[in-house]
Amino acid sequence: MSIAEFVKSKRNATGLTQHELAAKAGVGLRFIRDVEQGKSTLRLDKVNQVLQLFGHQLGPVRTLPTEDTV
């Protein structure tokens, strides 16, 4: 599940509008829209502000090794 899908599903499950989520997280409405639309360049500190409301935070995730992996 992507961050966009996660945030949107959690927001809907809690009955929050995008505007309400933005206010509770201390970020702008535009930022919430960008997150939910899967924008590829987002400030990680702000993403964590949003995720913290749902008891989560960003962290490293193991991926399958590739030829480019050190």
C-alpha positions in Angstrom: 0.0 0.0 0.0 1.4 3.4 -0.9 1.5 6.4 1.5 -1.2 8.0 -0.6 -3.5 5.0 -0.3 -2.7 4.7 3.4 -3.4 8.3 4.3 -6.6 8.4 2.3 -8.0 5.2 3.7 -7.1 6.2 7.3 -8.7 9.7 6.7 -11.9 8.1 5.3 -12.0 5.5 8.1 -11.9 8.3 10.8 -14.4 10.4 8.9 -12.1 13.3 8.5 -12.3 15.7 5.5 -9.0 16.7 3.9 -9.4 20.1 5.5 -9.9 18.6 9.0 -6.9 16.3 8.6 -4.7 19.3 7.5 -5.8 21.3 10.5 -5.2 18.4 13.0 -1.8 17.6 11.5 -0.7 21.3 11.3 -0.1 21.2 7.5 -1.8 22.9 4.6 -4.8 21.6 2.7 -2.6 21.6 -0.5 -0.1 19.3 1.3 -2.8 16.7 2.1 -4.0 16.8 -1.5 -0.5 16.3 -2.7 0.0 13.3 -0.4 -3.3 11.7 -1.4 -2.5 12.2 -5.1 0.9 10.5 -4.7 3.1 13.4 -5.4 6.7 12.0 -5.5 8.4 15.0 -3.8 7.1 15.7 -0.3 8.8 17.0 2.8 9.3 13.9 5.1 8.8 15.9 8.3 5.4 16.9 7.1 4.5 13.4 6.0 5.4 12.2 9.5 3.2 14.9 11.0 0.3 13.5 9.1 1.2 9.8 9.8 1.6 10.5 13.5 -2.1 11.2 13.8 -2.7 7.5 12.8 0.1 6.1 15.0 2.7 5.6 12.2 5.9 7.2 10.9 8.1 6.7 7.9 11.0 4.4 8.1 13.3 2.3 6.0 11.7 -0.7 4.4 13.7 -3.7 3.1 13.5 -4.3 -0.6 14.6 -7.2 -2.7 18.4 -7.0 -3.6 19.2 -5.9 -7.1 22.5 -5.7 -9.0 22.9 -2.1 -7.9 22.6 -2.9 -4.2 25.8 -2.5 -2.2 
